[in-house]
Amino acid sequence: MERLRGLGFDASCAYISGSQPGNPRGPEAVAGQLRFTRALREWKVLPHIATASVGWTGWGDEATVWQLGAGEWRGLLDELKRLVESTPGNGLDRRLLHLANRNEYGEGHW
């Protein structure tokens, strides 16, 4: 992260919100995403844009597969919205929430 700042990057954004060991159930996957996002923000090397993912299915050979139900997804988004809105300043980390792809088949981010 220090190197990225030295290269002139304005912010960081994760492809997905951290590795989820095993095949976590919804609440564990939500907690893992929140823990990952908070940890990156606590480093304070670069502003970190929060990422939310409803699940991960991958190609079938990854170490983890998980999926959030509608209520869990809404809860994650509500938590991340509060986190983003409580971020001081007017940087990208206060203005954006990255919605990550669910799997590797229809690659894309919003």
C-alpha positions as CSV (number, residue, x, y, z in Angstrom):
1,M,0.0,0.0,0.0
2,E,2.9,2.4,0.8
3,R,4.2,1.7,-2.7
4,L,0.9,2.5,-4.3
5,R,0.7,5.8,-2.5
6,G,4.2,6.6,-3.6
7,L,3.2,5.9,-7.2
8,G,0.4,8.5,-6.9
9,F,-2.7,6.3,-6.4
10,D,-5.6,8.2,-4.8
11,A,-7.4,5.2,-3.2
12,S,-7.5,1.4,-3.0
13,C,-10.3,-0.9,-3.8
14,A,-10.4,-4.7,-3.3
15,Y,-11.5,-7.1,-6.1
16,I,-13.5,-8.8,-3.4
17,S,-13.8,-8.2,0.3
18,G,-11.2,-10.6,1.6
19,S,-10.7,-14.3,1.5
20,Q,-13.5,-16.2,3.2
21,P,-12.0,-19.4,4.6
22,G,-14.0,-22.6,4.0
23,N,-17.6,-22.2,3.0
24,P,-19.0,-19.6,5.4
25,R,-22.7,-19.2,6.1
26,G,-24.2,-15.9,5.4
27,P,-23.6,-14.2,8.8
28,E,-19.9,-15.3,8.8
29,A,-19.4,-14.1,5.2
30,V,-20.9,-10.7,6.1
31,A,-18.7,-10.4,9.2
32,G,-15.6,-11.4,7.1
33,Q,-16.4,-8.7,4.5
34,L,-16.9,-6.0,7.2
35,R,-13.7,-7.1,9.1
36,F,-11.6,-6.9,5.9
37,T,-13.0,-3.5,4.9
38,R,-12.4,-2.0,8.4
39,A,-8.9,-3.4,8.6
40,L,-7.9,-1.8,5.3
41,R,-9.4,1.5,6.4
42,E,-7.5,1.3,9.7
43,W,-4.2,1.1,7.9
44,K,-4.8,4.7,6.7
45,V,-2.1,4.3,4.0
46,L,-4.6,5.1,1.2
47,P,-8.3,5.8,1.4
48,H,-10.1,2.5,0.9
49,I,-13.3,2.2,-1.1
50,A,-15.6,-0.4,0.6
51,T,-16.5,-3.5,-1.5
52,A,-19.7,-5.5,-1.1
53,S,-20.3,-9.0,-2.6
54,V,-23.5,-11.0,-2.4
55,G,-21.5,-14.2,-2.8
56,W,-18.7,-16.1,-4.5
57,T,-19.0,-19.2,-6.7
58,G,-15.8,-19.0,-8.7
59,W,-14.8,-21.6,-11.2
60,G,-15.4,-24.4,-8.8
61,D,-11.7,-24.9,-7.9
62,E,-11.4,-22.1,-5.4
63,A,-11.2,-22.8,-1.7
64,T,-14.4,-21.0,-0.8
65,V,-18.0,-20.8,-1.9
66,W,-20.6,-18.7,-0.2
67,Q,-23.8,-16.8,-0.8
68,L,-25.8,-14.2,1.1
69,G,-29.6,-14.3,1.4
70,A,-31.6,-11.1,0.6
71,G,-31.7,-10.0,4.3
72,E,-28.0,-10.6,4.8
73,W,-27.2,-8.7,1.6
74,R,-29.3,-5.8,2.8
75,G,-27.7,-5.9,6.2
76,L,-24.2,-5.8,4.7
77,L,-25.1,-2.9,2.4
78,D,-26.7,-1.0,5.4
79,E,-23.5,-1.5,7.5
80,L,-21.2,-0.4,4.6
81,K,-23.4,2.6,3.9
82,R,-23.1,3.7,7.5
83,L,-19.3,3.2,7.3
84,V,-19.0,5.2,4.1
85,E,-21.2,8.0,5.4
86,S,-19.2,8.2,8.6
87,T,-15.9,8.6,6.7
88,P,-14.4,12.1,7.2
89,G,-13.6,14.3,4.2
90,N,-14.9,14.1,0.7
91,G,-12.6,11.4,-0.8
92,L,-13.5,8.4,-3.0
93,D,-13.8,6.3,0.2
94,R,-16.7,8.6,1.3
95,R,-18.4,8.8,-2.1
96,L,-18.2,5.3,-3.5
97,L,-19.3,1.8,-2.6
98,H,-18.0,-0.9,-4.9
99,L,-20.5,-3.7,-5.7
100,A,-18.3,-6.7,-6.7
101,N,-19.2,-9.5,-9.1
102,R,-20.6,-12.7,-7.7
103,N,-18.6,-15.1,-9.8
104,E,-16.0,-15.5,-12.5
105,Y,-18.5,-16.4,-15.2
106,G,-20.0,-13.0,-15.8
107,E,-17.0,-10.9,-14.8
108,G,-18.0,-7.4,-13.9
109,H,-18.2,-4.7,-11.3
110,W,-20.6,-1.9,-10.6
